[in-house]
Amino acid sequence: MEFSALEPDFEELLLTPNGQRWLASGENSLAFARWMRQVVGSTLERLLHGIYTAAQPSDCVIYSTFALPAESLAERWGVPSFIASCMPAHPTRAFPAIGFRRTLGPIGNVLSLSVSEQAVWQVFRTRINAWRKTSLGLPPWPLTGPLAQRRREKRPTLYCYSPSVLPAPRDWPPTAHVTGYWQFDPPYGWAPPSALSAFLDAAGPPVVYVGFGSMVTDAPQRRYEMVRSSLLKAGVRGILLGEPETMPSDDLLQVVSTIPHTWLFPRVSAVVHHGGPSTVGAGLRAGLPTVTCPHFIDQPFWAARVHALGAGPRPLPAPRLTPLKLAVAIEQAVTDETMRRRAEQLGQRLRQECGIQVACDIVERSLDASRTLTVAGERD
């Protein structure tokens, strides 16, 4: 597969003052949309231009809900499209949409998805519709956007998380496929740094992974010191996803710039992270107790699911994180036998799933059906 990076760089945006305020928006949909407009709005044209120039005519388009304009490419080329989502994007009576902290009752839960979607869509509607017209020669999307129409047409959505973590609600259509997590093995020929292997092999207290993914901070040294303090208080060692050039490693803490989760997680005792859906899946699949420090968007939702499943302590929202709170949660994750047993039982179920294969089968069946309908139409 060919890869084309699109501007702007997400981590660079989050490092700006407005980006840090965006991270602090938590589950508040309106605050999220406000800061998203400030952070992403100024660079939206670069993103749209990148989508248009990087993509080549294809048999189908698979895109995330955060790359909604890519649906326009499928429309332009006349090919099927699939949403690949890491968070629920169909209305349901079972729970509210991402961005709402508590249930609103069956009807309120259903309506909450429209509120959440419109809070974001209306921010970018005018500019995306102008791009559709000038760059693609397409009519504007309706006032409410294209997602509701997709759902009415029952077009396939691929949910790349596990039904063991969040089953598909009964009121979802059969075209909403919860496939299992999409996990990748390390690249062929990859080998860990020798210092990291030696650290893991050395005798000593349990090792815990700490990483916040793309949730960057404008005070990385403060985060580094907080992690060190937490590890000391909890009586464990750690591996931190950070900047080895500026953050020294020693017998207590090893700092790495990048590491495949599927290689590392089976070699540690617990994981600490931001609650992103992919990292949640990697930790749970490894059968590890998981400490979540959610920042925004769907992270509080997945953090709550981890806790509800008994696979991790109560979530620690990132804005209120302290060394003591983190140390207490880490100690619980390492020593609580009930939690460890539940995490391992869940991991055994997840390791039997193959989300990528399930997703590929769905796409191939859908494309075969689409081609059959096209040929039948041509014969008619």
Rosetta blueprint (number, residue, H / E / L):
1 M L
2 E L
3 F L
4 S L
5 A L
6 L L
7 E L
8 P L
9 D L
10 F H
11 E H
12 E H
13 L H
14 L H
15 L L
16 T L
17 P H
18 N H
19 G H
20 Q H
21 R H
22 W H
23 L H
24 A L
25 S L
26 G L
27 E L
28 N L
29 S H
30 L H
31 A H
32 F H
33 A H
34 R H
35 W H
36 M H
37 R H
38 Q H
39 V H
40 V H
41 G H
42 S H
43 T H
44 L H
45 E H
46 R H
47 L H
48 L H
49 H H
50 G H
51 I H
52 Y H
53 T H
54 A H
55 A L
56 Q L
57 P L
58 S L
59 D L
60 C L
61 V E
62 I E
63 Y E
64 S L
65 T H
66 F H
67 A H
68 L H
69 P H
70 A H
71 E H
72 S H
73 L H
74 A H
75 E H
76 R H
77 W H
78 G L
79 V L
80 P L
81 S E
82 F E
83 I E
84 A E
85 S E
86 C L
87 M L
88 P L
89 A L
90 H L
91 P L
92 T L
93 R L
94 A L
95 F L
96 P L
97 A L
98 I L
99 G L
100 F L
101 R L
102 R L
103 T L
104 L L
105 G H
106 P H
107 I H
108 G H
109 N H
110 V H
111 L H
112 S H
113 L H
114 S H
115 V H
116 S H
117 E H
118 Q H
119 A H
120 V H
121 W H
122 Q H
123 V H
124 F H
125 R H
126 T H
127 R H
128 I H
129 N H
130 A H
131 W H
132 R H
133 K H
134 T H
135 S H
136 L H
137 G L
138 L L
139 P L
140 P L
141 W L
142 P L
143 L L
144 T L
145 G L
146 P L
147 L H
148 A H
149 Q H
150 R H
151 R H
152 R H
153 E L
154 K L
155 R L
156 P L
157 T E
158 L E
159 Y E
160 C L
161 Y L
162 S L
163 P L
164 S L
165 V L
166 L L
167 P L
168 A L
169 P L
170 R L
171 D L
172 W L
173 P L
174 P L
175 T L
176 A E
177 H E
178 V E
179 T L
180 G L
181 Y L
182 W L
183 Q L
184 F L
185 D L
186 P L
187 P L
188 Y L
189 G L
190 W L
191 A L
192 P L
193 P L
194 S H
195 A H
196 L H
197 S H
198 A H
199 F H
200 L H
201 D H
202 A L
203 A L
204 G L
205 P L
206 P L
207 V E
208 V E
209 Y E
210 V E
211 G E
212 F L
213 G L
214 S L
215 M L
216 V L
217 T L
218 D L
219 A L
220 P H
221 Q H
222 R H
223 R H
224 Y H
225 E H
226 M H
227 V H
228 R H
229 S H
230 S H
231 L H
232 L H
233 K H
234 A H
235 G L
236 V L
237 R E
238 G E
239 I E
240 L E
241 L E
242 G L
243 E L
244 P L
245 E L
246 T L
247 M L
248 P L
249 S L
250 D L
251 D L
252 L L
253 L E
254 Q E
255 V E
256 V E
257 S L
258 T L
259 I L
260 P L
261 H H
262 T H
263 W H
264 L H
265 F H
266 P H
267 R H
268 V L
269 S L
270 A E
271 V E
272 V E
273 H E
274 H L
275 G L
276 G L
277 P H
278 S H
279 T H
280 V H
281 G H
282 A H
283 G H
284 L H
285 R H
286 A L
287 G L
288 L L
289 P L
290 T E
291 V E
292 T E
293 C L
294 P L
295 H L
296 F L
297 I L
298 D L
299 Q H
300 P H
301 F H
302 W H
303 A H
304 A H
305 R H
306 V H
307 H H
308 A H
309 L L
310 G L
311 A L
312 G L
313 P L
314 R L
315 P L
316 L L
317 P L
318 A H
319 P H
320 R H
321 L L
322 T L
323 P H
324 L H
325 K H
326 L H
327 A H
328 V H
329 A H
330 I H
331 E H
332 Q H
333 A H
334 V H
335 T H
336 D L
337 E H
338 T H
339 M H
340 R H
341 R H
342 R H
343 A H
344 E H
345 Q H
346 L H
347 G H
348 Q H
349 R H
350 L H
351 R L
352 Q L
353 E L
354 C L
355 G H
356 I H
357 Q H
358 V H
359 A H
360 C H
361 D H
362 I H
363 V H
364 E H
365 R H
366 S H
367 L H
368 D H
369 A H
370 S H
371 R H
372 T H
373 L H
374 T H
375 V H
376 A H
377 G H
378 E H
379 R H
380 D L
